[in-house]
C-alpha cells in the first residue's frame, strides 16, 4: 500500500467534515499523541480556529 493510500484510509467524516485523528497524525509524524497535543497547545495561535475540534466521549460511541 502506498503512502497516499495509507493517509486516505485515516481520513474520516465527522460532523460533516473530513478529519484526521490526533493519534493518526502523531503516528505519521513519529511522535507520541501526548507530544503532538502539547505542541499544538504551545502553538495554538498558529492554528486557525476552524482547523481542529475536540469530540466528547459520547460522540465516539456513535
Secondary structure, DSSP 8 states (H G I E B T S, - for coil): --HHHHHHTT-EEETTEEE--HHHHHHHHTS-HHHHHHHHHHTGGGS-TTS-----HHHHH-
